[in-house]
């Protein structure tokens, strides 16, 4: 800026006039500099939105989505997340802003060979570029993965070119948008937004980013037993700890692998439904046609078998964390001589049941709470052999299941055995009364005695006739 005017020939330059002009303009210069401030996280609004199988926005992330939406299946299916960035502040210094997506981005920028890889860069621009509320889309994998710069052929971290350094497995944490200001790239001290800022969370909530969880529960249900009733079968199991398990679903099929129709099968589930911890997800269920995209076709080529593309048998696997299967390949069958209450295990018989695919079409129960250890499956046909599988899952919907398939055949009864079970198994095992144990009512033992009496009278009546 010129502080002095060029004088006409013949006129002398006055020092006093120069000082007067300088003094007059100084407040304006100071005012301009004072009005422009370094950008902060509060100058920008970040909104995360859920997309459907075609990549179109369907709704905004809720607080529940922020905690549970991104699981392993959604990551493998490539269900993208759209973010809208808005400039909220005024008088922000006109300096270059770089926006990244991930976690530990400041550390990754400063020390690429350390604990975090450099994050994927979403966009670069001046603050004014966010006045139009632009939207950007990213794959959920970028929440957990940095960029593998050794495979990009250069130093670019642009999300359109970057190669992720991780896969959708063995990881859980929180990620989001990171913003920094700098002319020659950003280092740790340049970041003013660190993955936690957004307007999706309820007012007053603790700031946090989007949680991602690619790990199924570590503990697998074991020690399965089946008790056959009239048009029903009760399945029970043990679990050493319920940590991370939010619930169970039971899968059912006939002996020849056909699904049953008791009204519990999972059908026509919207891919953008809120993850409320009542259902498990696999990529074959969520995106059977392959990865999501603008031309997604649910009946497309699908996913090839990872071990043998020509194999038609489900992969039971041996690694609990990778495959979601348990340690063993047992069939558990009802003992026909035990009155339906005992089971026997065949450890040498390989369980190659179709149920191990975890297909939603075989679901035959509602959501069962994570602290439960039994379920009663109804709507079955007497004298028909069935197979059952217990599937556990965490709040995000990552499943784990044992290889043990339970087999049982419901039989017609007088109805009293089922009544016993509904009253807390007062008839006990092997047709003996069970009047002990805790009960909320002092009259419960007497009620159980009455039921048992009716039960044995009925058995005696049948024996005499």
C-alpha positions as CSV (number, residue, x, y, z in Angstrom):
1,X,0.0,0.0,0.0
2,X,1.4,3.4,-1.0
3,X,1.4,5.8,2.0
4,X,2.8,8.8,0.0
5,X,1.3,10.5,-3.1
6,X,3.5,11.4,-6.0
7,X,4.0,15.1,-6.1
8,X,3.7,17.3,-9.1
9,X,6.9,18.9,-10.5
10,X,7.8,22.1,-8.7
11,X,6.1,21.1,-5.5
12,X,8.2,20.2,-2.5
13,X,7.4,17.1,-0.4
14,X,6.3,17.9,3.2
15,X,7.4,15.5,6.0
16,X,4.5,16.7,8.1
17,X,2.0,15.8,5.4
18,X,3.5,12.4,5.1
19,X,3.2,11.9,8.9
20,X,-0.3,13.2,8.8
21,X,-1.4,10.6,6.1
22,X,0.3,7.8,7.9
23,X,-1.4,8.6,11.2
24,X,-4.8,8.9,9.5
25,X,-4.5,5.4,7.9
26,X,-3.0,3.6,10.9
27,X,-6.3,2.9,12.8
28,X,-7.9,1.4,9.6
29,X,-4.9,-0.9,9.1
30,X,-5.0,-2.0,12.8
31,X,-8.8,-2.5,12.5
32,X,-8.4,-4.8,9.4
33,X,-5.7,-6.9,11.1
34,X,-7.7,-7.2,14.3
35,X,-10.9,-8.3,12.5
36,X,-9.2,-11.3,10.9
37,X,-8.6,-14.1,13.4
38,X,-7.1,-17.5,13.3
39,X,-9.8,-20.2,12.5
40,X,-11.1,-22.3,15.3
41,X,-13.4,-25.3,15.5
42,X,-16.4,-23.1,16.4
43,X,-16.1,-21.3,13.1
44,X,-17.2,-24.4,11.2
45,X,-20.2,-26.7,11.4
46,X,-19.8,-30.4,10.6
47,X,-22.8,-32.5,9.8
48,X,-22.6,-36.3,9.2
49,X,-25.3,-38.0,7.1
50,X,-26.2,-41.6,6.4
51,X,-26.3,-42.9,2.8
52,X,-28.2,-45.7,1.2
53,X,-26.9,-48.5,-1.0
54,X,-26.7,-46.2,-4.0
55,X,-24.7,-43.5,-2.1
56,X,-27.6,-41.1,-1.8
57,X,-28.2,-39.3,1.5
58,X,-31.1,-40.7,3.4
59,X,-30.9,-39.0,6.8
60,X,-28.6,-37.4,9.3
61,X,-26.6,-39.3,11.8
62,X,-28.3,-39.5,15.2
63,X,-26.5,-39.7,18.5
64,X,-27.1,-43.5,18.4
65,X,-25.6,-43.7,14.9
66,X,-22.6,-41.8,16.1
67,X,-22.0,-44.6,18.7
68,X,-23.0,-47.8,16.8
69,X,-23.6,-47.4,13.1
70,X,-20.2,-48.2,11.6
71,X,-19.6,-51.9,12.0
72,X,-17.5,-54.4,10.0
73,X,-20.2,-55.2,7.5
74,X,-20.9,-51.6,6.7
75,X,-17.2,-51.0,6.2
76,X,-16.9,-54.0,3.9
77,X,-20.0,-53.0,2.0
78,X,-18.5,-49.5,1.6
79,X,-21.6,-47.7,2.9
80,X,-20.3,-44.2,2.5
81,X,-20.8,-41.3,5.0
82,X,-21.5,-37.8,3.7
83,X,-20.3,-34.8,5.6
84,X,-21.5,-31.2,5.1
85,X,-19.1,-28.4,6.2
86,X,-20.4,-24.9,6.8
87,X,-18.6,-21.7,7.7
88,X,-20.2,-20.3,10.8
89,X,-17.8,-17.7,11.9
90,X,-17.1,-14.2,10.4
91,X,-13.8,-12.4,10.1
92,X,-11.8,-15.6,9.8
93,X,-8.3,-15.1,8.5
94,X,-8.1,-15.9,4.8
95,X,-5.6,-18.7,5.1
96,X,-5.5,-22.1,3.5
97,X,-7.5,-24.8,5.3
98,X,-6.8,-28.5,4.9
99,X,-9.5,-31.0,5.9
100,X,-8.7,-34.7,6.8
101,X,-10.7,-37.6,7.9
102,X,-9.5,-40.3,10.3
103,X,-8.1,-40.5,13.8
104,X,-4.7,-39.4,15.2
105,X,-4.3,-37.1,12.2
106,X,-2.1,-34.6,13.9
107,X,0.3,-37.4,15.0
108,X,0.3,-39.0,11.6
109,X,1.2,-35.7,9.9
110,X,4.1,-35.0,12.3
111,X,5.4,-38.5,12.4
112,X,4.2,-40.7,9.5
113,X,6.3,-43.6,10.6
114,X,4.8,-43.6,14.1
115,X,1.7,-45.0,15.7
116,X,-0.6,-43.4,13.1
117,X,-0.4,-43.2,9.4
118,X,-1.1,-39.9,7.7
119,X,-4.9,-39.4,7.3
120,X,-6.7,-39.1,4.0
121,X,-7.1,-35.5,2.9
122,X,-10.7,-34.6,2.0
123,X,-10.3,-31.0,0.7
124,X,-8.1,-27.9,0.6
125,X,-9.4,-24.4,0.3
126,X,-9.9,-21.0,1.9
127,X,-12.5,-20.4,4.6
128,X,-14.7,-18.7,2.1
129,X,-15.0,-22.0,0.2
130,X,-17.2,-23.3,3.0
131,X,-19.7,-20.5,2.8
132,X,-21.8,-22.5,0.3
133,X,-22.0,-25.5,2.7
134,X,-20.2,-28.0,0.4
135,X,-20.7,-31.8,1.0
136,X,-18.1,-34.5,0.8
137,X,-18.4,-38.3,0.8
138,X,-15.9,-40.8,2.3
139,X,-15.7,-44.5,2.9
140,X,-16.1,-45.6,6.6
141,X,-12.8,-47.3,6.4
142,X,-11.1,-43.9,6.5
143,X,-12.3,-43.4,10.0
144,X,-9.8,-46.0,11.2
145,X,-7.3,-46.2,8.4
146,X,-4.5,-43.9,7.4
147,X,-2.9,-43.7,4.0
148,X,-0.3,-46.0,2.8
149,X,1.9,-43.5,1.0
150,X,4.3,-46.2,-0.2
151,X,1.6,-47.5,-2.6
152,X,0.3,-44.2,-4.0
153,X,3.4,-43.5,-6.1
154,X,3.9,-40.2,-4.5
155,X,3.3,-38.0,-1.4
156,X,-0.4,-37.3,-2.2
157,X,-2.9,-37.9,0.5
158,X,-5.9,-36.9,-1.5
159,X,-8.8,-39.2,-0.7
160,X,-9.5,-39.8,-4.4
161,X,-6.0,-41.3,-4.9
162,X,-5.0,-42.5,-1.4
163,X,-4.6,-46.2,-0.6
164,X,-5.8,-47.3,2.9
165,X,-3.2,-48.9,5.2
166,X,-5.7,-51.0,7.1
167,X,-8.7,-53.3,6.3
168,X,-12.1,-53.5,7.9
169,X,-11.0,-55.7,10.8
170,X,-9.2,-55.9,14.2
171,X,-9.9,-52.3,15.1
172,X,-12.3,-50.1,17.0
173,X,-12.2,-46.5,18.0
174,X,-13.4,-43.0,17.1
175,X,-12.7,-40.9,14.0
176,X,-14.0,-37.8,12.2
177,X,-13.0,-34.6,10.5
178,X,-9.7,-32.9,11.3
179,X,-9.0,-29.3,10.1
180,X,-5.7,-27.4,10.1
181,X,-4.4,-24.1,8.7
182,X,-1.1,-23.9,7.0
183,X,0.5,-22.8,3.7
184,X,3.1,-25.6,3.4
185,X,1.1,-28.5,4.9
186,X,0.1,-29.1,8.5
187,X,1.9,-30.4,11.5
188,X,0.6,-31.2,15.0
189,X,0.3,-27.6,16.2
190,X,-1.6,-26.5,13.2
191,X,-4.8,-28.5,13.8
192,X,-7.7,-26.6,15.3
193,X,-10.3,-29.3,14.8
194,X,-9.5,-32.9,16.0
195,X,-12.3,-35.3,14.9
196,X,-14.8,-34.5,17.7
197,X,-16.7,-31.4,16.4
198,X,-20.1,-32.0,14.8
199,X,-23.7,-30.9,15.1
200,X,-25.1,-34.4,15.2
201,X,-24.8,-35.0,18.9
202,X,-27.5,-33.8,21.3
203,X,-26.9,-30.4,22.9
204,X,-24.8,-30.7,26.1
205,X,-23.3,-34.1,25.0
206,X,-19.6,-34.8,25.4
207,X,-18.0,-34.0,22.1
208,X,-16.9,-37.1,20.2
209,X,-16.6,-38.3,16.6
210,X,-18.0,-41.3,14.9
211,X,-17.3,-44.6,16.6
212,X,-16.3,-47.6,14.5
213,X,-16.2,-51.2,15.7
214,X,-14.9,-54.0,13.4
215,X,-14.4,-56.6,16.2
216,X,-17.1,-59.3,17.1
217,X,-17.4,-60.4,20.7
218,X,-14.5,-62.5,21.8
219,X,-16.4,-65.0,23.9
220,X,-18.6,-67.6,22.1
221,X,-21.6,-69.4,23.7
222,X,-21.0,-73.0,24.5
223,X,-22.5,-76.1,26.2
224,X,-25.7,-76.1,24.2
225,X,-28.8,-78.2,25.2
226,X,-32.1,-78.7,23.4
227,X,-35.4,-79.6,25.1
228,X,-38.2,-80.6,22.7
229,X,-41.8,-79.6,23.4
230,X,-45.1,-79.5,21.5
231,X,-44.4,-77.5,18.4
232,X,-41.5,-75.9,20.2
233,X,-37.9,-76.4,21.2
234,X,-36.0,-74.7,24.1
235,X,-32.3,-74.0,23.4
236,X,-30.0,-73.2,26.3
237,X,-26.3,-72.4,26.5
238,X,-23.6,-71.1,28.8
239,X,-21.4,-68.0,28.4
240,X,-18.3,-67.3,30.5
241,X,-18.9,-63.5,30.3
242,X,-21.5,-61.3,28.7
243,X,-19.0,-58.5,28.2
244,X,-19.5,-56.9,24.7
245,X,-22.5,-59.2,24.0
246,X,-25.6,-57.1,23.6
247,X,-27.9,-59.9,22.4
248,X,-28.6,-63.1,20.6
249,X,-30.6,-64.4,17.6
250,X,-31.5,-68.1,17.0
251,X,-31.2,-69.5,13.5
252,X,-33.4,-72.4,12.5
253,X,-33.6,-74.8,9.5
254,X,-35.0,-78.2,8.8
255,X,-32.7,-81.2,8.7
256,X,-32.3,-80.7,4.9
257,X,-31.4,-77.0,5.2
258,X,-34.7,-75.3,4.4
259,X,-35.6,-72.2,6.4
260,X,-38.7,-72.3,8.6
261,X,-41.6,-69.9,8.5
262,X,-42.5,-68.8,12.0
263,X,-42.6,-65.1,11.2
264,X,-39.2,-64.2,12.6
265,X,-37.0,-64.2,9.5
266,X,-35.3,-60.9,8.7
267,X,-36.6,-59.5,5.4
268,X,-36.5,-56.2,3.5
269,X,-34.3,-54.5,6.1
270,X,-33.3,-51.0,5.0
271,X,-29.6,-50.6,4.8
272,X,-29.8,-47.2,6.5
273,X,-31.7,-48.4,9.6
274,X,-30.5,-47.3,13.0
275,X,-28.1,-49.7,14.6
276,X,-30.0,-50.3,17.9
277,X,-28.2,-53.4,19.0
278,X,-31.0,-55.8,18.2
279,X,-29.6,-57.3,15.0
280,X,-26.4,-58.6,13.6
281,X,-24.9,-57.7,10.3
282,X,-22.7,-59.5,7.7
283,X,-21.7,-58.3,4.3
284,X,-23.6,-61.2,2.6
285,X,-26.8,-60.0,4.4
286,X,-26.3,-56.3,4.1
287,X,-24.9,-56.1,0.6
288,X,-25.3,-59.4,-1.2
289,X,-24.6,-57.9,-4.5
290,X,-21.1,-56.6,-3.6
291,X,-19.9,-53.2,-2.5
292,X,-22.5,-50.3,-2.5
293,X,-22.4,-47.7,-5.2
294,X,-24.5,-45.7,-7.8
295,X,-25.0,-48.9,-9.8
296,X,-25.5,-51.3,-6.9
297,X,-27.5,-54.4,-7.7
298,X,-28.5,-56.6,-4.8
299,X,-28.8,-59.6,-7.1
300,X,-25.5,-58.9,-8.8
301,X,-22.3,-61.0,-8.7
302,X,-22.0,-60.9,-4.9
303,X,-19.0,-61.9,-2.9
304,X,-16.7,-64.7,-3.9
305,X,-15.7,-67.3,-1.3
306,X,-12.4,-66.2,0.2
307,X,-10.9,-69.7,0.5
308,X,-12.4,-71.5,-2.5
309,X,-14.5,-69.7,-5.1
310,X,-15.8,-73.1,-6.3
311,X,-16.9,-74.3,-2.9
312,X,-20.7,-74.4,-2.1
313,X,-20.2,-75.2,1.5
314,X,-20.1,-72.4,4.1
315,X,-16.7,-71.5,5.5
316,X,-16.7,-72.5,9.2
317,X,-13.3,-71.1,9.8
318,X,-11.1,-71.5,12.9
319,X,-10.3,-68.0,13.9
320,X,-13.0,-66.5,16.2
321,X,-12.1,-62.9,15.4
322,X,-11.9,-63.2,11.7
323,X,-14.7,-65.5,10.9
324,X,-17.1,-65.1,13.8
325,X,-17.1,-68.9,14.4
326,X,-16.4,-70.8,17.5
327,X,-13.8,-73.3,18.6
328,X,-15.0,-76.6,17.4
329,X,-17.3,-78.3,14.9
330,X,-19.7,-80.2,17.1
331,X,-23.3,-81.3,16.4
332,X,-25.4,-81.2,19.5
333,X,-28.4,-83.6,19.3
334,X,-31.3,-84.2,21.6
335,X,-31.0,-87.5,23.5
336,X,-34.3,-89.4,22.7
337,X,-34.1,-91.4,25.9
338,X,-33.9,-88.4,28.2
339,X,-37.4,-87.0,28.0
340,X,-36.2,-84.1,25.9
341,X,-34.1,-82.4,28.6
342,X,-30.6,-83.8,28.0
343,X,-28.2,-83.6,25.0
344,X,-25.3,-85.5,23.7
345,X,-22.4,-84.1,21.7
346,X,-20.7,-85.7,18.6
347,X,-17.3,-84.0,18.6
348,X,-16.0,-85.9,15.6
349,X,-18.9,-85.0,13.3
350,X,-18.2,-82.0,11.2
351,X,-20.9,-79.3,11.3
352,X,-21.3,-78.1,7.8
353,X,-24.8,-76.7,8.4
354,X,-26.1,-74.0,6.1
355,X,-26.9,-72.0,9.2
356,X,-23.2,-71.2,9.5
357,X,-23.7,-68.7,6.7
358,X,-25.6,-66.6,9.3
359,X,-28.1,-65.8,6.5
360,X,-30.9,-63.6,7.9
361,X,-33.5,-65.8,6.2
362,X,-32.8,-68.5,8.9
363,X,-33.5,-66.2,11.8
364,X,-36.3,-67.7,13.9
365,X,-36.3,-65.6,17.1
366,X,-36.7,-62.1,18.2
367,X,-33.8,-60.2,19.8
368,X,-32.8,-62.0,23.0
369,X,-31.1,-59.9,25.7
370,X,-27.4,-60.3,26.2
371,X,-27.7,-61.7,29.7
372,X,-30.0,-64.5,28.7
373,X,-28.9,-68.1,28.3
374,X,-31.9,-69.7,26.8
375,X,-34.6,-69.2,24.2
376,X,-37.9,-71.0,23.3
377,X,-38.5,-71.4,19.6
378,X,-42.2,-71.8,18.6
379,X,-44.1,-72.3,15.4
380,X,-42.4,-75.7,14.7
381,X,-43.9,-78.8,13.3
382,X,-44.1,-81.9,15.5
383,X,-42.0,-84.9,14.4
384,X,-39.9,-82.8,12.1
385,X,-36.2,-82.7,12.7
386,X,-34.7,-79.2,13.0
387,X,-31.2,-77.7,13.4
388,X,-30.5,-74.6,15.4
389,X,-27.6,-72.1,15.8
390,X,-27.1,-69.5,18.5
391,X,-25.6,-66.2,17.2
392,X,-24.3,-63.6,19.6
393,X,-23.6,-59.9,18.6
394,X,-22.4,-56.7,20.1
395,X,-24.1,-53.3,20.1
396,X,-22.7,-52.4,16.7
397,X,-24.1,-55.7,15.3
398,X,-20.8,-57.6,14.8
399,X,-21.7,-61.3,15.1
400,X,-20.0,-64.4,16.5
401,X,-21.3,-67.9,16.5
402,X,-20.1,-71.3,17.6
403,X,-19.7,-74.1,15.1
404,X,-21.9,-76.3,17.3
405,X,-25.3,-76.9,15.6
406,X,-28.1,-78.0,17.9
407,X,-30.5,-80.6,16.5
408,X,-33.9,-81.5,18.0
409,X,-37.4,-82.8,17.0
410,X,-40.5,-81.3,18.6
411,X,-43.1,-83.9,19.7
412,X,-46.8,-83.8,20.6
413,X,-47.5,-83.6,24.4
414,X,-50.4,-83.1,26.7
415,X,-49.3,-79.5,27.0
416,X,-48.4,-79.8,30.6
417,X,-44.7,-80.1,29.9
418,X,-44.7,-76.7,28.1
419,X,-46.7,-75.3,31.0
420,X,-44.0,-76.5,33.4
421,X,-41.3,-74.7,31.4
422,X,-43.4,-71.5,31.3
423,X,-43.7,-71.7,35.1
424,X,-39.9,-71.9,35.6
425,X,-39.2,-75.6,34.8
426,X,-41.1,-76.7,38.0
427,X,-41.4,-80.2,36.5
428,X,-37.6,-80.5,36.5
429,X,-35.4,-82.8,34.4
430,X,-36.3,-86.4,33.5
431,X,-39.9,-85.9,34.7
432,X,-39.1,-85.0,38.3
433,X,-40.7,-82.2,40.2
434,X,-38.5,-79.2,40.9
435,X,-40.0,-77.2,43.8
436,X,-36.8,-75.6,45.0
437,X,-35.0,-72.4,44.0
438,X,-35.8,-68.8,44.4
439,X,-39.3,-67.5,43.5
440,X,-40.9,-64.1,43.8
441,X,-44.0,-65.6,45.4
442,X,-44.3,-67.9,48.5
443,X,-47.2,-69.7,46.8
444,X,-45.1,-70.6,43.7
445,X,-44.0,-74.0,45.1
446,X,-47.7,-74.9,45.7
447,X,-48.5,-73.9,42.1
448,X,-45.7,-76.0,40.8
449,X,-46.8,-78.9,42.9
450,X,-50.3,-78.7,41.4
451,X,-48.9,-78.6,37.9
452,X,-46.6,-81.6,38.6
453,X,-49.5,-83.5,40.0
454,X,-51.6,-82.9,36.9
455,X,-48.6,-83.9,34.8
456,X,-48.1,-87.2,36.5
457,X,-51.8,-88.0,36.6
458,X,-51.9,-87.5,32.9
459,X,-48.9,-89.7,32.4
460,X,-50.6,-92.4,34.6
461,X,-53.8,-92.1,32.7
462,X,-52.0,-92.7,29.4
463,X,-50.1,-95.6,30.9
464,X,-53.3,-97.3,32.1
465,X,-55.1,-96.8,28.8
